Amino acid sequence: MMAAWRRLGASPWMFAGPAVAASIVFVWLPMASTLGLSFFDWSLLRQEATWRGLDHYRGTLANPDFHLALGNTGLYLAALIPLQVGIPLVLAFALVRVKAKTIGRLYRTALFAPSVLSFPVAAVVWLWLFNPTVGFLNTLGGSIGLAPQRWLSDPSLAIWSVIIVAFWKSFGLNLLIFLAALANVPTDVTEAARIDGTSAIRQAIDIELPLISPALFFALVTTIIVVLDEIVGAVDVLTEGGPYRTSSNLLYFLYERGFRHFQFGEAAAVAVLIAAIVASVTWAQFQFGERHVHYD
Amino acid sequence: MSRAISRRPLILGAAALAAPAVLPRQSLGNDVKVDLVHLWSGADHPIQKLIKAFNDKGTGVTVVSRQDGTTYETITQKAMASIAAGRGPAMMTTGWKLGDFARKTLGAQDFRQIFGPERAEALLAKFRPQVRPLAAVSGVPIGLPWSMSTPVVYINQSLWAAAGLDPAAAPKTVEELYPMVRQLQEKTGKQGLCYEVNEWLPQAFIQNAGGDVIDADSKPAMDSAAAVKGIEAFVQPRRDNLWRVMTIPEMVAAFQAGAIGVMASSSARQSVVRSAAKFDLRLIQMPGLAGHPRRMNSGGNLLAVYSKVKEQQDGAYKFMEFVSSKEGFEIWLETGYLNVTTNDIPVRPGNEAAQAQMEGGLTSETIWPGARGLEALTVHIDWITKIVNGAVSVPEGLRSDREAVEKLVMA
């Protein structure tokens, strides 16, 4: 082993060095600093730190707003993963079977278009649609006799409004991933199945789905990241986590602690807890999800 | 393709490149650059006109506009990071509610120390005596009290008249206003009323009922009997289905579209509302509560100096002198803020109600004390929102609010 390393000389270090240095400076050192900071009360300006031990962790874990943000994060995941993975998957199976190429392209473009927007921009568009008095959704609902809804200010609806926007904005990317994967399914396999009289549904479930499972797993991993992370832009623009934290999530809770209330020690503790939660979810994904993926 | 370079172009090029380093600094312009961090967007916003008018005077100071966010909290957060990095703003518009934080944490400068007592007094003397304490923290003047607004009632005069209401009626109390709103809603089919759900408008109701959000001893007092009465009056139209609760941007958009008859909001929102409204707009003073003396509140921001560099502090002084002048303040009043100076400037059309409300006396915006004051403010808004949504009764909600806020401000 050592001899092999010696034979390679400095080359591995030269190739890997810049990437390793960047990850140390931009990932590992900030993570270590955050961990350290979580044990102190710290002011950005005075640069003074007061030792607080595990107080910030105890305080955060006992904070009802943290529990609410944690529960909401679970709800966002539970609602958006099936929506953002399941619906694009079904649509992709349908779209590859559209024979008319122009219509197929038109559908793909229309469905993918919202994905090019950033979350805050998408949210601004929806602010107008959600307006309880002059918004399109209530106008449409009113025309069929539905009562007007307070999409963003009703505590039981606000989180679902954010979910609608997140779904609309993000599902196009997964659709594109599935379409690309389905395009790579060998035609001789599907042709053989068709000649054998396999129905389109059986063909999709038993042949195409296993063949695109790496893409499915990739979409699942990235969707979880989007739901845990990027959705915060939509939360901020649409509801600011309200009304009374009912649409907040863990990352928004962290943002509020750190950058609205300027409690950096507490925010660091929240960041460490979020990192632990995300690491657990990712571990579970690879532990239980990847075994169903066929890379052959 | 190759191209030879002769000696002359080579020398000229080298000279052009070396000139900035060799020539005296004065030849490139020696204006002191003073940046002003604010939260107003738009190239035609009065802040840009104000800065341009000052810079055009050629005083040797150039003010640089820096919009760092759209809320006081956001610009404060960014200022905090830039101060920590050693590149803090020279001047920043600082929300009054953040005055305590600005002084104790961000290091907003004491005008008497940086300008000298006499120059500081000369500058502040241009402002009315009743507003000067609003820009001071524990008696220390840390800013120019230049931007003042107050809650007023916006009336869609077209709907008001269509409902058969007296076009000149200006209800003095909410007990007079609410039946009129009911009539408007029933006659026009439009939503009668909308209030802002935040900490500011409810403060007006609490004070007008004789209570306080935070009392003179800096103790939370939002669950006093008077405060409960004030908030009961605040939520009454929601119970009576005259008010469909919505976010502030939704409320403004719906009012501009002519879908709401009456809206209570900041007088500083007037220019924005007026710009898009296609109906006759009338502003009246915020009604009080029957049987109680009026005690309306104000809000806004002060212009504070954060730079510790003498040259920039002097530059900021020159700009503030201009801002306080009649010429400067005439430009600033285009925002919808009130004339808080001693300059004799005619009241802008539409601003009469807010100006009259100020002449009647205004209290300050609630200042949230302690290191966790900003968190206490969030908690307070959450409880007010719960009450407005009917998730909790007014006395119970305000009691829980007081208990939660107490823990934070006493921490």
Interface residues (C-beta under 8 A of the other chain):
Chain A: S43 L44 L45 Q47 L127 W128 F130 N131 P132 T133 V134 G135 P148 R150 L152 S153 D154 P155 T239 G242 P243 Y244 R245 E256 F259 R260 H261 F262 Q263
Chain B: E73 Q77 M80 A81 I83 A84 F101 T105 L106 G107 Q191 V197 R244 V245 M246 T247 P249 E250 A253 A254 A257 A259 I260 R372 L374 E375 T378 D382 W383 T385 K386 N389 A391
